[in-house]
Amino acid sequence: MFTLSLRQAALTEAQRQTLQEMWLRCMRRIIVSTTLAGSGHPGGSMSSLHLLLMLFSTLQHRPEEPAWPDRDRLLVSMGHISPGVYSVLCEFGYVREEELFLEFRRAGSCFAGHVECCVPGIEWNTGNLGQGLSAGVGMALALKLRKKKSRVAVLMGDGEQQKGQISEARRFAVKYELNNLFGIVDRNHLQIGGNTNLVMPQAIRADYVAAQWNQIYLEDGHDFDAVFQALKRIHAQEVDDARYPTVLVARTIMGKGVSFLENKAKYHGSALDDTLAGEALAELGLENPIPEFRSRRKTFFDFRPHFCFPRVVPEVRGGEPRTYAPGTVTDNRSAYGAAMEDLARWNNDGDIPRVLAVSCDLEGSVKLDAFHRLSPNAFFEAGIQEHHAATLAGALSKEGFASFFSTFGVFGVCETYNQQRLNDINSTQIKLVCTHVGLDVGEDGQTHQCIDYIGLLENLYGFSIFMPGDPNQTDRIIRYIAAHPGNFFVGMGRSKLPVILDQAGAPAFAGNYTFVPGKADWLREGSQGAILSYGTVLHHALRAGDELKSRHGIHLAVLNMASLRPMDREAVLRAAATGFLLTVEDHHIDTGLGARVALILADEAASCRLVRLGVRNYGLSGKPEDLYRQEDLDAPGIVKTVVKAYSDGWIRKTPSGP
């Protein structure tokens, strides 16, 4: 593998010659792979190719061991230059050229249109511009926490600097003095819409200087010697302030190397046809293998994953669960804060913390004060920068920490949905704990009443969704997610709740209770129907169930569906066998529990009358109890709904069994 030492004074003539030969081979791969696929981004791949070759030549990495713990990390934020990245990976022995030509942009292949980490040498799936720097910040912070000397480089486009999340990441990196991080901006002045200054004027270098980054400018980003000297300065910390990260802004040319492609915005995202590709290869003095590989692509289907990063799961000790006694009235978020305090005490007493917490100017509201006091080195205040914080927490989790990101539901799910989507695609292990969900937010009004979290998170294949019913269950769910791999969402309201009691009057979620994902809690038995609920309205459902039995002689089971994903399908079908189901939730009526139950009934062809209670419109500003009353989500509303169903003949008149 070709390597360059950043300790040498300058490139040798032999090294320049080798780099030029590598560049030519990679140019061939870029042209051939995109032409064979009939799509792709050759222009940007060519403009950044010299930078990519120099980065892979100077960073510490092992092609034979892509997940080597002490490697430097390179993130390619503008993932559309995948042809250039894959071409360089071929050069350094990560993948074979033949595989690239046969598989690029074909269904089932890892050589996707935007870089994906199933290809060895790729650290992070990118494509949605503006998020790569946040992921790099997370990795740099993780390396600092582990006291590693490894570095993180983030290659970015100039168009994506228009994204606000990059500004968020810049500020955070300076606050936490991440001088093991550096950025490289491919400044070719072109994006899909044309000249970057016409699409959206920006002063890139000035923006980084204003954020207190060190800045180096190269007039020619295609000069191997100049790029090498700039990387030497960064490595030696020969910058204005060595405490802070550095950005290298390199002036480049879109389509560099092929005369009729240079400075043409069209080829940002357009492949060459066979004729033009042949002309480009001829201009470079390269052979044309396109006819051979085109015929082979028609019959090649041996697709398979090339690589998968091993999932690093920290050994987290949960400690002894706390128990909230009958009669206790407190909010789930306070129980969350208490559990996090315990996790800090049990796991962060050593040199390297295992449990981390990220917040966005809401430390007190999400009850992370005690965690912060006990583990100041494991608490990270990101300010009002939720997009960056979500990606940051995801990247930290992939580096082997139990990473908690806590904010209000509208910020942690609705505002950052795309960031959570990319976290999920990147197989992170984020612990997303959101308070202030639903109408229970009350007087803050409809802008803050997150009533769509289930509907949104259901779209993300790897997220589990848990909604605890009281402080005891909150405590046990938090300890569970801290110690288990995967992406988890735990939601809770704002109000104080009573401790949920079982039929014997004891705390239902204490003692021998263990939280099991995918398992519903049968809090009351009944044979004439069942009420399915969760979260802040669960105690209303229980009160309604008890009143229906004592005053109206209607015996309904009450199930707590705290595990909304995975859901206890067997419990739903068992409840449906009674003939009547009522779902009650502080959530959009068409995208929450009621919708999930309806799908289960439809999938299983289960005959049952289903009535759904939920939020039918954006809420008003008022006390939660008043808002619940308007939607029939309180105990009287639930009773009224059931009594009407009974009188309409939807519920059988007498209970069966004992």
C-alpha positions as CSV (number, residue, x, y, z in Angstrom):
1,M,0.0,0.0,0.0
2,F,1.3,3.4,-1.0
3,T,1.9,5.7,2.1
4,L,3.4,9.1,2.7
5,S,5.0,10.2,5.9
6,L,3.9,13.7,7.0
7,R,7.3,13.9,8.7
8,Q,9.2,14.1,5.4
9,A,10.1,17.5,4.2
10,A,8.5,17.2,0.7
11,L,7.4,14.7,-1.9
12,T,10.1,12.9,-3.8
13,E,10.0,12.7,-7.6
14,A,9.2,9.0,-7.4
15,Q,6.3,9.7,-5.1
16,R,4.9,12.4,-7.5
17,Q,5.2,9.9,-10.3
18,T,3.4,7.2,-8.3
19,L,0.6,9.6,-7.4
20,Q,0.2,10.7,-11.0
21,E,-0.1,7.1,-12.1
22,M,-2.7,6.4,-9.3
23,W,-4.6,9.5,-10.4
24,L,-4.8,8.2,-14.0
25,R,-6.0,4.8,-12.9
26,C,-8.7,6.4,-10.7
27,M,-9.8,8.7,-13.5
28,R,-10.4,5.6,-15.6
29,R,-12.4,4.0,-12.9
30,I,-14.6,7.1,-12.4
31,I,-15.4,7.4,-16.2
32,V,-15.9,3.7,-16.7
33,S,-18.0,3.0,-13.6
34,T,-20.4,5.9,-14.2
35,T,-20.8,5.2,-17.9
36,L,-21.5,1.6,-17.4
37,A,-24.1,2.5,-14.7
38,G,-25.6,5.2,-16.9
39,S,-25.7,7.5,-13.9
40,G,-23.5,9.0,-11.2
41,H,-21.4,12.0,-10.4
42,P,-18.2,12.1,-12.4
43,G,-17.5,15.9,-12.2
44,G,-17.2,16.2,-8.4
45,S,-15.4,12.9,-8.2
46,M,-12.7,14.3,-10.5
47,S,-12.4,17.6,-8.7
48,S,-11.8,16.0,-5.4
49,L,-9.6,13.1,-6.6
50,H,-6.2,14.7,-5.8
51,L,-7.5,15.4,-2.3
52,L,-8.8,11.9,-1.8
53,L,-5.5,10.3,-3.0
54,M,-3.5,12.5,-0.6
55,L,-5.8,11.8,2.3
56,F,-5.6,8.0,1.9
57,S,-1.9,8.3,1.4
58,T,-1.3,10.2,4.7
59,L,-3.9,9.0,7.1
60,Q,-3.3,5.9,9.3
61,H,-5.4,3.0,8.1
62,R,-5.2,-0.7,7.3
63,P,-7.0,-2.1,4.3
64,E,-6.6,-5.6,5.6
65,E,-8.3,-4.5,8.9
66,P,-10.8,-1.8,8.0
67,A,-12.2,-1.6,11.6
68,W,-8.7,-1.2,13.2
69,P,-9.5,0.7,16.4
70,D,-6.5,3.0,16.1
71,R,-7.2,4.1,12.5
72,D,-7.7,7.7,11.5
73,R,-11.2,8.3,10.3
74,L,-12.1,9.8,6.9
75,L,-15.7,10.8,6.3
76,V,-16.8,11.9,2.8
77,S,-19.7,14.2,3.5
78,M,-20.7,14.7,-0.1
79,G,-21.5,11.1,-0.6
80,H,-22.4,11.5,-4.3
81,I,-18.7,11.5,-5.2
82,S,-18.8,7.7,-4.6
83,P,-17.2,6.9,-8.0
84,G,-14.1,8.9,-6.8
85,V,-14.1,7.3,-3.4
86,Y,-14.5,3.7,-4.6
87,S,-11.8,4.3,-7.2
88,V,-9.3,5.3,-4.6
89,L,-10.4,2.4,-2.4
90,C,-9.5,0.1,-5.3
91,E,-6.1,1.8,-5.4
92,F,-5.4,1.1,-1.8
93,G,-6.6,-2.5,-1.8
94,Y,-9.9,-2.3,-0.1
95,V,-11.9,-3.5,-3.1
96,R,-11.3,-4.9,-6.6
97,E,-11.7,-2.8,-9.7
98,E,-13.6,-5.5,-11.4
99,E,-16.3,-5.5,-8.7
100,L,-16.7,-1.7,-9.0
101,F,-17.2,-2.0,-12.8
102,L,-19.6,-4.8,-12.5
103,E,-21.6,-3.7,-9.5
104,F,-21.6,0.1,-9.3
105,R,-25.2,1.3,-8.8
106,R,-26.7,-2.1,-9.4
107,A,-29.5,-3.5,-7.1
108,G,-28.0,-5.7,-4.4
109,S,-24.5,-4.2,-4.6
110,C,-22.7,-2.3,-1.9
111,F,-21.3,0.1,-4.5
112,A,-24.2,2.4,-4.2
113,G,-24.7,5.8,-5.7
114,H,-23.8,7.5,-2.5
115,V,-21.0,6.0,-0.3
116,E,-22.1,3.3,2.1
117,C,-20.1,1.6,4.9
118,C,-20.8,-1.9,3.6
119,V,-17.8,-1.1,1.4
120,P,-14.6,-1.4,3.5
121,G,-12.9,2.0,4.0
122,I,-16.2,3.9,4.3
123,E,-16.9,5.1,7.8
124,W,-20.4,6.6,7.5
125,N,-23.2,6.4,4.9
126,T,-23.6,9.9,3.6
127,G,-25.6,11.6,0.9
128,N,-28.0,14.0,2.6
129,L,-25.6,17.0,2.5
130,G,-24.5,18.9,5.6
131,Q,-24.4,16.0,8.1
132,G,-20.9,14.7,7.6
133,L,-19.1,17.2,9.7
134,S,-21.4,16.5,12.7
135,A,-20.6,12.8,12.4
136,G,-16.9,13.6,12.2
137,V,-17.3,15.8,15.3
138,G,-18.9,12.8,17.1
139,M,-16.0,10.5,16.1
140,A,-13.4,13.1,17.1
141,L,-15.0,13.6,20.5
142,A,-15.2,9.8,21.0
143,L,-11.5,9.5,20.2
144,K,-10.7,12.3,22.7
145,L,-12.8,10.5,25.4
146,R,-10.9,7.3,24.7
147,K,-7.5,9.2,24.8
148,K,-6.7,8.0,21.3
149,K,-4.2,9.9,19.1
150,S,-6.1,9.1,15.9
151,R,-7.4,11.9,13.8
152,V,-10.7,12.6,11.9
153,A,-10.8,14.1,8.5
154,V,-14.1,15.3,6.9
155,L,-14.1,15.9,3.1
156,M,-16.9,18.3,2.2
157,G,-18.3,20.1,-0.9
158,D,-18.6,23.8,-1.2
159,G,-22.3,23.7,-2.1
160,E,-23.1,21.9,1.1
161,Q,-21.5,24.7,3.2
162,Q,-24.9,26.4,2.7
163,K,-26.4,23.9,5.2
164,G,-27.0,25.3,8.7
165,Q,-26.0,22.1,10.4
166,I,-22.4,22.6,9.3
167,S,-22.4,25.9,11.3
168,E,-23.8,24.0,14.3
169,A,-21.0,21.4,14.0
170,R,-18.3,24.1,13.6
171,R,-19.3,25.8,16.8
172,F,-19.5,22.6,18.8
173,A,-16.1,21.5,17.6
174,V,-14.5,24.7,18.9
175,K,-16.3,24.6,22.2
176,Y,-14.9,21.2,23.0
177,E,-11.5,21.9,21.4
178,L,-11.5,19.0,18.9
179,N,-8.1,19.7,17.4
180,N,-7.9,16.0,16.3
181,L,-10.5,17.0,13.7
182,F,-9.9,18.7,10.3
183,G,-12.1,19.5,7.4
184,I,-11.3,19.8,3.7
185,V,-13.6,21.7,1.4
186,D,-13.5,20.9,-2.3
187,R,-14.0,24.5,-3.6
188,N,-14.9,24.0,-7.3
189,H,-17.6,26.8,-7.2
190,L,-20.2,24.6,-8.9
191,Q,-23.3,22.7,-7.8
192,I,-26.3,21.3,-9.5
193,G,-27.9,24.7,-10.1
194,G,-24.7,26.2,-11.4
195,N,-22.2,28.7,-9.8
196,T,-22.3,28.4,-6.0
197,N,-22.2,32.2,-5.6
198,L,-25.3,32.6,-7.8
199,V,-27.2,29.7,-6.2
200,M,-26.4,31.0,-2.7
201,P,-23.6,33.5,-2.0
202,Q,-21.3,32.4,0.8
203,A,-17.9,33.4,2.3
204,I,-16.7,29.9,3.2
205,R,-13.3,30.8,4.5
206,A,-14.7,33.7,6.5
207,D,-17.4,31.6,8.0
208,Y,-14.8,29.1,9.4
209,V,-12.6,32.0,10.7
210,A,-15.7,33.5,12.4
211,A,-16.3,30.1,14.1
212,Q,-12.7,30.3,15.3
213,W,-11.4,27.4,13.1
214,N,-7.9,27.6,11.8
215,Q,-8.1,28.1,8.0
216,I,-5.6,27.2,5.2
217,Y,-6.3,28.1,1.6
218,L,-4.9,26.4,-1.5
219,E,-5.1,28.1,-4.9
220,D,-4.6,24.7,-6.6
221,G,-6.2,21.7,-5.0
222,H,-4.9,19.5,-7.8
223,D,-1.2,20.2,-6.9
224,F,0.0,17.1,-4.9
225,D,2.9,19.0,-3.4
226,A,0.7,21.9,-2.2
227,V,-1.9,19.5,-0.7
228,F,0.9,17.6,1.0
229,Q,2.4,20.7,2.6
230,A,-1.0,21.8,3.8
231,L,-1.6,18.4,5.4
232,K,1.8,18.6,7.0
233,R,0.9,21.9,8.7
234,I,-2.4,20.4,10.0
235,H,-0.6,17.3,11.3
236,A,2.1,19.4,13.0
237,Q,-0.5,21.9,14.4
238,E,1.3,24.7,12.7
239,V,-1.8,26.9,12.8
240,D,-3.0,30.0,14.5
241,D,-4.6,28.3,17.5
242,A,-3.6,24.6,18.1
243,R,-6.6,24.1,20.5
244,Y,-9.1,24.3,17.6
245,P,-9.8,22.3,14.5
246,T,-8.5,23.4,11.0
247,V,-10.2,23.6,7.6
248,L,-8.3,23.3,4.3
249,V,-10.2,25.1,1.6
250,A,-8.8,23.9,-1.8
251,R,-9.7,25.6,-5.1
252,T,-10.5,22.8,-7.6
253,I,-12.0,22.4,-11.0
254,M,-15.1,20.4,-11.7
255,G,-14.3,17.6,-14.1
256,K,-10.5,18.2,-13.8
257,G,-8.5,16.2,-16.3
258,V,-10.9,16.0,-19.2
259,S,-11.0,19.2,-21.3
260,F,-14.6,19.0,-22.3
261,L,-15.8,18.3,-18.8
262,E,-13.9,21.0,-16.9
263,N,-16.0,23.7,-15.2
264,K,-19.3,22.2,-16.5
265,A,-22.0,22.0,-13.9
266,K,-23.9,19.5,-16.1
267,Y,-21.4,16.8,-15.1
268,H,-21.9,17.3,-11.4
269,G,-24.5,14.5,-11.7
270,S,-24.5,13.3,-15.3
271,A,-22.6,10.3,-16.7
272,L,-21.0,10.2,-20.1
273,D,-22.4,8.1,-22.8
274,D,-20.2,5.5,-24.4
275,T,-19.0,7.8,-27.2
276,L,-18.0,10.7,-24.9
277,A,-16.5,8.2,-22.4
278,G,-14.3,6.8,-25.1
279,E,-13.2,10.3,-26.1
280,A,-12.4,11.1,-22.4
281,L,-10.3,8.0,-22.0
282,A,-8.5,8.6,-25.2
283,E,-7.6,12.2,-24.2
284,L,-6.1,10.7,-21.0
285,G,-4.3,8.0,-23.0
286,L,-6.2,5.2,-21.3
287,E,-7.7,2.0,-22.7
288,N,-11.4,1.7,-22.9
289,P,-12.8,-1.5,-21.2
290,I,-16.5,-0.3,-21.4
291,P,-17.6,-2.8,-24.2
292,E,-16.2,-5.8,-22.3
293,F,-17.7,-4.9,-19.0
294,R,-21.1,-3.8,-20.5
295,S,-21.7,-7.3,-21.7
296,R,-20.5,-8.8,-18.4
297,R,-22.8,-6.6,-16.4
298,K,-25.8,-8.1,-18.1
299,T,-25.2,-11.5,-16.5
300,F,-23.4,-10.7,-13.3
301,F,-25.6,-11.1,-10.2
302,D,-23.3,-12.4,-7.6
303,F,-23.9,-9.5,-5.2
304,R,-23.0,-9.7,-1.6
305,P,-22.1,-7.4,1.3
306,H,-18.4,-6.7,1.3
307,F,-18.0,-5.5,4.9
308,C,-19.8,-4.7,8.1
309,F,-18.4,-2.8,11.0
310,P,-18.6,-4.9,14.2
311,R,-21.1,-3.4,16.6
312,V,-19.3,-2.2,19.7
313,V,-21.6,-2.6,22.8
314,P,-20.3,-1.0,26.0
315,E,-20.6,-3.0,29.2
316,V,-23.1,-0.8,31.1
317,R,-24.1,-1.6,34.7
318,G,-27.7,-0.7,35.4
319,G,-27.5,-0.6,39.1
320,E,-30.3,-1.3,41.5
321,P,-33.7,-0.1,40.1
322,R,-35.5,2.6,42.1
323,T,-39.0,1.9,43.3
324,Y,-41.7,4.6,43.6
325,A,-44.3,3.6,46.3
326,P,-48.1,3.6,46.0
327,G,-49.3,7.2,46.4
328,T,-46.2,8.7,44.9
329,V,-47.0,11.3,42.2
330,T,-44.1,12.4,40.0
331,D,-43.2,12.9,36.4
332,N,-41.6,10.3,34.3
333,R,-38.8,12.7,33.3
334,S,-37.8,13.0,36.9
335,A,-37.6,9.2,37.1
336,Y,-35.5,9.3,33.9
337,G,-33.1,11.8,35.5
338,A,-32.8,9.7,38.6
339,A,-32.0,6.6,36.5
340,M,-29.4,8.6,34.6
341,E,-27.9,9.7,37.9
342,D,-27.5,6.0,38.9
343,L,-26.0,5.2,35.5
344,A,-23.4,7.9,35.9
345,R,-22.6,6.7,39.4
346,W,-22.2,3.1,38.2
347,N,-20.5,3.6,34.9
348,N,-18.6,6.9,34.8
349,D,-16.3,6.7,37.8
350,G,-13.3,5.6,35.7
351,D,-11.0,7.4,33.4
352,I,-13.2,6.7,30.3
353,P,-17.0,7.1,30.8
354,R,-19.3,4.6,29.3
355,V,-22.6,6.5,29.4
356,L,-22.8,9.9,27.7
357,A,-25.6,12.5,27.6
358,V,-26.2,15.2,25.0
359,S,-28.7,18.0,25.6
360,C,-29.8,21.1,23.7
361,D,-30.2,23.9,26.2
362,L,-32.9,21.9,28.1
363,E,-30.8,20.2,30.8
364,G,-33.1,21.1,33.6
365,S,-36.3,20.3,31.7
366,V,-35.1,16.8,30.7
367,K,-33.7,16.3,34.2
368,L,-30.1,15.7,33.4
369,D,-28.8,18.0,36.2
370,A,-27.7,15.2,38.5
371,F,-26.0,13.3,35.6
372,H,-24.1,16.5,34.7
373,R,-22.9,17.1,38.3
374,L,-21.7,13.5,38.7
375,S,-20.2,13.2,35.2
376,P,-19.2,16.6,33.8
377,N,-16.8,14.9,31.4
378,A,-19.7,12.8,29.9
379,F,-22.3,15.6,29.5
380,F,-22.3,17.6,26.3
381,E,-24.3,20.8,26.0
382,A,-24.9,21.3,22.3
383,G,-27.0,24.5,22.6
384,I,-30.0,25.1,20.4
385,Q,-28.5,22.9,17.6
386,E,-30.7,19.9,17.5
387,H,-29.7,18.8,14.0
388,H,-26.1,18.6,14.9
389,A,-26.8,17.1,18.3
390,A,-28.8,14.2,16.8
391,T,-26.0,13.2,14.4
392,L,-23.3,13.8,17.0
393,A,-25.1,11.4,19.5
394,G,-25.5,8.8,16.7
395,A,-21.8,8.9,15.8
396,L,-20.8,8.7,19.5
397,S,-23.0,5.6,19.9
398,K,-21.3,3.9,17.0
399,E,-18.0,4.4,18.6
400,G,-19.0,2.2,21.6
401,F,-20.7,4.6,24.1
402,A,-24.2,4.4,25.5
403,S,-25.1,7.7,24.0
404,F,-28.3,9.4,25.3
405,F,-29.8,12.4,23.4
406,S,-32.5,14.2,25.3
407,T,-34.7,17.0,24.3
408,F,-38.5,17.7,23.7
409,G,-40.3,15.5,21.3
410,V,-40.8,18.1,18.6
411,F,-37.1,18.7,18.5
412,G,-35.8,15.1,19.0
413,V,-38.2,13.5,16.5
414,C,-40.1,16.0,14.3
415,E,-37.3,18.6,13.7
416,T,-34.5,16.0,13.4
417,Y,-36.3,13.3,11.6
418,N,-33.8,13.2,8.7
419,Q,-30.9,13.0,11.1
420,Q,-32.5,10.1,13.0
421,R,-33.2,8.4,9.6
422,L,-29.5,8.6,8.7
423,N,-28.6,7.4,12.2
424,D,-30.8,4.4,11.6
425,I,-29.3,3.8,8.2
426,N,-25.8,3.9,9.8
427,S,-26.8,1.3,12.4
428,T,-26.1,3.5,15.3
429,Q,-27.1,2.7,18.9
430,I,-28.6,6.0,20.0
431,K,-30.8,6.3,23.1
432,L,-33.3,9.0,22.1
433,V,-35.2,10.0,25.2
434,C,-37.8,12.8,24.6
435,T,-39.8,14.5,27.2
436,H,-42.8,16.8,26.6
437,V,-44.7,14.7,24.1
438,G,-48.4,14.9,23.3
439,L,-51.1,17.2,24.4
440,D,-49.6,16.7,27.9
441,V,-47.3,19.6,27.1
442,G,-50.3,21.7,27.7
443,E,-50.0,25.5,27.8
444,D,-47.0,25.6,25.4
445,G,-49.5,24.9,22.7
446,Q,-49.6,23.1,19.4
447,T,-46.1,24.0,18.2
448,H,-44.7,22.0,21.1
449,Q,-47.3,19.3,21.4
450,C,-45.5,16.4,19.6
451,I,-48.4,14.1,18.6
452,D,-46.7,12.3,15.7
453,Y,-43.7,10.6,17.1
454,I,-45.0,7.0,16.6
455,G,-46.0,7.7,13.0
456,L,-42.6,9.2,12.2
457,L,-40.4,6.6,14.0
458,E,-42.4,3.7,12.6
459,N,-40.8,4.6,9.2
460,L,-37.3,3.9,10.6
461,Y,-36.8,0.2,10.5
462,G,-34.3,-0.1,13.3
463,F,-35.9,2.0,16.0
464,S,-37.7,0.5,19.0
465,I,-40.4,2.7,20.5
466,F,-41.1,2.6,24.3
467,M,-43.6,4.8,26.2
468,P,-43.5,4.0,29.9
469,G,-46.7,4.2,32.0
470,D,-45.3,5.6,35.2
471,P,-42.0,6.4,37.0
472,N,-41.3,2.8,38.0
473,Q,-41.6,1.6,34.4
474,T,-39.5,4.6,33.2
475,D,-36.7,3.6,35.6
476,R,-36.6,0.1,34.3
477,I,-36.9,1.0,30.6
478,I,-34.0,3.5,30.9
479,R,-31.7,0.9,32.5
480,Y,-32.7,-1.6,29.9
481,I,-31.8,0.6,26.9
482,A,-28.6,1.7,28.4
483,A,-27.3,-1.9,28.5
484,H,-28.6,-3.1,25.2
485,P,-27.6,-2.5,21.6
486,G,-29.9,-0.8,19.1
487,N,-31.7,2.5,18.4
488,F,-34.3,3.2,21.1
489,F,-36.9,6.0,21.5
490,V,-38.3,6.5,24.9
491,G,-41.0,9.1,25.2
492,M,-42.8,10.8,28.1
493,G,-45.0,13.7,28.9
494,R,-44.6,16.7,31.1
495,S,-47.1,16.1,33.9
496,K,-46.7,14.3,37.2
497,L,-48.3,10.8,37.2
498,P,-49.5,8.4,39.8
499,V,-47.8,5.1,40.3
500,I,-49.6,2.4,38.4
501,L,-51.0,-0.4,40.6
502,D,-51.9,-3.9,39.8
503,Q,-55.2,-5.6,40.7
504,A,-53.8,-6.3,44.2
505,G,-52.9,-2.7,44.8
506,A,-49.1,-3.1,44.5
507,P,-46.9,-1.1,42.2
508,A,-47.2,-2.9,38.8
509,F,-43.7,-2.2,37.6
510,A,-41.7,-2.8,40.7
511,G,-40.6,-5.8,42.7
512,N,-40.0,-8.7,40.3
513,Y,-41.1,-6.8,37.2
514,T,-38.7,-6.8,34.3
515,F,-39.2,-4.8,31.2
516,V,-39.3,-7.0,28.1
517,P,-39.6,-5.4,24.7
518,G,-42.6,-6.7,22.7
519,K,-44.5,-7.7,25.8
520,A,-47.8,-6.0,26.9
521,D,-48.7,-5.6,30.5
522,W,-52.1,-7.0,31.5
523,L,-53.1,-4.7,34.3
524,R,-56.7,-5.7,34.5
525,E,-58.5,-8.8,33.3
526,G,-61.9,-8.7,31.6
527,S,-63.8,-10.7,29.1
528,Q,-66.2,-8.2,27.5
529,G,-63.5,-6.2,25.8
530,A,-60.2,-4.5,26.3
531,I,-58.7,-1.0,26.6
532,L,-55.3,-0.7,25.1
533,S,-53.3,2.4,26.2
534,Y,-49.8,3.7,27.2
535,G,-48.0,6.7,28.6
536,T,-49.6,9.7,30.2
537,V,-53.2,8.5,29.6
538,L,-52.7,5.0,31.0
539,H,-53.9,5.9,34.5
540,H,-57.0,7.4,32.9
541,A,-57.6,4.1,31.2
542,L,-57.2,2.2,34.4
543,R,-59.6,4.6,36.3
544,A,-62.1,4.2,33.5
545,G,-61.8,0.4,33.5
546,D,-62.3,0.2,37.3
547,E,-65.4,2.5,37.1
548,L,-66.9,0.6,34.2
549,K,-66.7,-2.6,36.2
550,S,-68.0,-1.1,39.5
551,R,-70.7,1.2,38.3
552,H,-71.8,-0.2,34.9
553,G,-71.0,-3.9,35.2
554,I,-68.8,-3.9,32.1
555,H,-65.7,-6.0,32.5
556,L,-62.9,-4.8,30.3
557,A,-59.3,-5.8,30.4
558,V,-56.7,-3.0,30.5
559,L,-53.4,-3.5,28.7
560,N,-50.4,-1.3,28.9
561,M,-48.7,-1.2,25.5
562,A,-45.5,0.5,26.6
563,S,-43.6,-1.4,24.0
564,L,-45.1,0.1,20.8
565,R,-42.4,-1.4,18.7
566,P,-41.9,-4.2,18.9
567,M,-45.6,-4.7,19.7
568,D,-47.1,-7.7,21.4
569,R,-49.2,-9.1,18.6
570,E,-50.3,-12.1,20.6
571,A,-51.7,-9.9,23.3
572,V,-53.6,-7.8,20.8
573,L,-55.1,-10.9,19.2
574,R,-56.0,-12.3,22.6
575,A,-57.6,-9.1,23.6
576,A,-59.4,-9.0,20.2
577,A,-61.0,-12.4,21.0
578,T,-63.2,-10.6,23.4
579,G,-64.9,-8.9,20.4
580,F,-64.3,-5.3,21.4
581,L,-61.1,-3.2,21.5
582,L,-60.7,0.5,22.5
583,T,-57.3,2.2,22.0
584,V,-56.6,5.3,24.0
585,E,-53.6,7.5,23.3
586,D,-52.2,11.0,23.5
587,H,-51.1,10.8,19.8
588,H,-52.4,11.5,16.3
589,I,-55.4,9.2,16.1
590,D,-54.5,7.8,12.6
591,T,-50.7,7.1,13.1
592,G,-50.3,5.7,16.6
593,L,-51.4,2.7,18.6
594,G,-54.9,2.6,17.1
595,A,-53.4,2.4,13.6
596,R,-51.0,-0.4,14.6
597,V,-53.7,-2.4,16.2
598,A,-55.9,-2.0,13.1
599,L,-53.1,-3.3,11.0
600,I,-52.6,-6.4,13.2
601,L,-56.3,-7.2,13.0
602,A,-56.3,-6.8,9.3
603,D,-53.1,-8.9,8.9
604,E,-54.5,-11.7,11.0
605,A,-58.1,-11.4,9.6
606,A,-59.3,-11.1,13.2
607,S,-62.9,-10.2,13.6
608,C,-63.3,-7.5,16.3
609,R,-65.0,-4.1,16.8
610,L,-62.3,-1.5,17.1
611,V,-62.8,2.0,18.5
612,R,-60.0,4.5,18.6
613,L,-59.5,7.5,20.9
614,G,-56.7,9.9,20.1
615,V,-55.8,13.4,19.0
616,R,-57.9,14.5,16.1
617,N,-56.4,18.0,15.5
618,Y,-53.6,20.2,16.6
619,G,-54.1,21.0,20.3
620,L,-54.9,24.2,22.0
621,S,-52.9,26.1,24.7
622,G,-54.3,25.0,28.0
623,K,-54.0,22.6,30.9
624,P,-53.5,19.0,29.9
625,E,-56.6,17.8,31.7
626,D,-58.7,20.3,29.7
627,L,-57.2,19.2,26.4
628,Y,-57.8,15.5,27.4
629,R,-61.4,16.3,28.2
630,Q,-61.9,17.8,24.7
631,E,-60.6,14.6,23.1
632,D,-62.4,12.2,25.5
633,L,-59.0,11.0,26.6
634,D,-59.7,11.3,30.3
635,A,-61.5,8.7,32.5
636,P,-65.0,10.2,32.0
637,G,-64.5,10.4,28.2
638,I,-63.3,6.8,28.1
639,V,-66.3,5.7,30.2
640,K,-68.7,7.6,28.0
641,T,-67.2,6.0,24.9
642,V,-67.5,2.5,26.3
643,V,-71.0,3.0,27.6
644,K,-72.1,4.2,24.2
645,A,-70.5,1.2,22.5
646,Y,-72.3,-1.1,25.0
647,S,-75.6,0.5,24.3
648,D,-75.0,0.2,20.5
649,G,-74.5,-3.5,20.9
650,W,-70.8,-3.5,20.1
651,I,-70.0,-5.1,23.5
652,R,-71.5,-8.4,24.6
653,K,-73.9,-7.9,27.4
654,T,-72.6,-10.3,30.0
655,P,-69.0,-11.3,31.0
656,S,-67.9,-14.8,30.2
657,G,-65.8,-17.0,32.4
658,P,-65.4,-16.5,36.2
